[in-house]
Amino acid sequence: MNATRFDALAAIPSIHLARQEAYILSTAVGLAIYVVFKRYEPVHVHHHFWLLLAPPLLLFTLVLHQHFPLSPIRGVLVACAMHWGTIIAAMLLYRASPWHPLARYPGPFVYRLSKLALAWTTSDGKQWLHVNALHDRYGDIVRIGAFTSLADRPNEVSLRNASAIVPVLGPNGLPKGPHWAGRNMTDSAQQLVSLVDVREHARRRRPWARAFSGPALRGYEEIMRRRVRQLVELLARHAAEDRVADVGKCVGSFTYDFMSDMAFGGGSEQMRDGDKDSIWAIMEQGLAVSQVMGHCPWLGIYLGYVPMAAALMKALLDYGEERALIRINSGSLSKDLFHYLNNEDGMEKSQPPLAQVAIDGALAIVAGSDTTSCVMTNIFFLLLTHPDVYARLQAEVDAAFPRGEDAMDAAKHADMPYLNAVINETMRLFPPLPSGSQRATTRETGGCMAGEHYIPPETTVNVSFYAMHVDPRNFAPRPAEFWPERWLVAAGQASPPSAEEAEEEGGGKFVHNAAAFLPFSYGPANCVGKALGMQELRAVLALVLQRLRLRPAEGWDGPDAYRARMREWLIVTKPPLPVRVEVRPGKF
């Protein structure tokens, strides 16, 4: 019977070894392949075939079939199981061993073995809170994962110490980490935020810097004014029709329309027509998948070959390319972002490929609209749940912009300390990217000192922005509470709490470490559009508060439910925020 089963293999020359010798050979081959993964970390799928499938097939054909009284298919499966089992066992033993370069750093034991553990734990969208709890338990450096590959890089740590910001994120800091390969479901992601090569990133960022320069921002002012007025009119219609307004949806439509104007010269009218193309649903679902796959780059790359799995990410990229083609064919009367990305200003030596311009244009719309709308929604949430702050900000807006004054005058916004304090305090508690920005040491960069901690070569490093923002060593008192006045105290525009007040508010002296405030990241890869984002936030707040009054809608389930519904899918999502809108008498 055995001869019948293996007739197909009879004509193939075999290496005759005893069963024990065959097992030793199979184990040795598995260990050798493990060393290849450990040394080179190949990510291309065709490399995986030659390393993970070809060796067990060859071993079974030449050696192992002599010792398995099985059908060829079952025999091959056993050979693959032996090969993969050897590699995985070696990987797990080394990661858990005291010889691992990160063995000295604390963290949950299961996180040493695979990033799958963190991916599973944070699949509820609460990663920033979970990582902060780990820092509270283990300290300023926590070992939070081993990337789900068969390589044995030292893997990933999270940092909370402000002294790590400059070495990791600064001008001479570290290149981007590997999570973008999983988030984009491809090993060849090329949008600006995913570029690992520091010099290529600097080259690609040049047109972005021109697009967000002072003169360019002044060119966008009239577009912004028109869209902000449209947002206020949209909210006012809810008041006229006695309807509840979802602030998150309204500001999301505003930011998307504005970023479409600013990036591609138009093409979106969500405030007028609603989200008829379900763009927000596609973005939020795509970002949710992207967040999980960022923990598992290999899995993300493989899923990129599965049409159904990659459909959401493909839809976003296709949308960007479609908008780029429309913009090329129709042209534009204004200098929009595409004007700079497509080298229409003639400042670059060569014309960039269309695919690059399309993917960066789509990035601008997604990143610019999503982050700004989330911050804006959170500002309104905090104002509605802190009536004293609302009243004080209302008074400042009324003093700066009496009836008939232009509330969108950017020159006055800089002289409104409480307006800027409210915005900053919101971004401190709810940073757009709460889990931070991933970087990585490499063989080329070598290890580095991040504060008092040594980061070995080939280690992924994550600086947790939220953990930094609520650390009482950086902001006190009330580090986890909304208290805009801290920014006035820091600027010398208000007195610090007395000893008695500080004791009532948690004890300790006043602390304000502005260097640990990272809402837009830090260094050469920080948010290039931060000036535009701040301009949007100030203009919307000033005009809304000048002309309207908002109050929570009847039946709203309150601040605890709002916070509970927050999810971090790369950025923090916007929970429903139902409000009743009133037009202020004589203000419209």
Secondary structure, DSSP 8 states (H G I E B T S, - for coil): -HHHHTHHHHTS------HHHHHHHHHHHHHHHHHHHHHH----HHHHIIIIIHHHHHHHHHTGGGG--S-HHHHHHHHHHHHHHHHHHHHHHHHHSTTSTTTTS---HHHHH-THHHHHHTTTS-HHHHHHHHHHHH-SEEEEE--SSS----EEEEE--GGGHHHHHSTT---B-THHHHHTTSTT--SGGG---HHHHHHHHHHHHHHTSHHHHHHHHHHHHHHHHHHHHHHHHHHHTT--EEHHHHHHHHHHHHHHHHHHS----HHHH-STT-HHHHHHHHHHHHHHHHH-HHHHHHHTTSTTTTHHHHHHHHHHHHHHHHHHHH--SS--HHHHHTTTT--SSS---HHHHHHHHHHHHHHHHHHHHHHHHHHHHHHHH-HHHHHHHHHHHHHHS-TTS-TT-HHHHTT-HHHHHHHHHHHHHS-SSTT-EEEE--TTT--EEETTEEE-TTEEEEE-HHHHHT-TTTEESSTTS--THHHHHHTTSS----HHHHHHTTSS--EE-GGG--TT--GGGS-TTHHHHHHHHHHHHHHHHHHEEEEE-TT--HHHHHHHH--BSSSB-----EEEEEE-TTT-
